[in-house]
């Protein structure tokens, strides 16, 4: 079987480990860098793994899909996860426990037109990307400070939910769920170390919630960020298409198996 990685980084640890497993099984693994400006190859692979989110990568994925190739995740699902407004609308419409979200055209306009009410808020870039804005706002001084640095940034605003200061990072590859705890970037002192609890240590129902989120968002490889607010119901604060899933035992095997399953089904 031919598997193609759509990524500028085929040496990423998860992809490299899955590639080694696939090649050991006699399968052919290729890579396609969407930033190289190359057209989609004439002969289609059996399945494509979309580990890139740039506009060119999404255009390439759409072209492959139009030609009948299976792409994991789809271009539409990947693009949706980059827009935090659409993400919240879909999640809340499906009844998922997602943080209530308001959208503003620019941080400066919101800061000027909505005086700080006193309750802690979380402000994020509407469009998810590397080095985007994610910050806690506790007072008007902090709000004005952010508005000076990010004046034209479209943002979403969420109420800050009191929590332990640890983000529960959950990832899924098909039906397999992986988990870790990471000190939140919004906690005092900023982001800290990652601890890898076993999925069996998760509270009851959390793994099922992750799988339900994947169904709602039509994702095959994805991450769900949860926080424990102490009332027994986790709160979803972000959904990511094809995250890194580094250092998770069994993740490369799950990805290789998923690629073969989807590629075989397409045949």
Order of alpha helices (4+ residues) and beta strands (2+ residues): beta-alpha-beta-beta-alpha-beta-alpha-alpha-beta-alpha-beta-beta-alpha-beta-beta-beta-beta-alpha-beta-beta-alpha
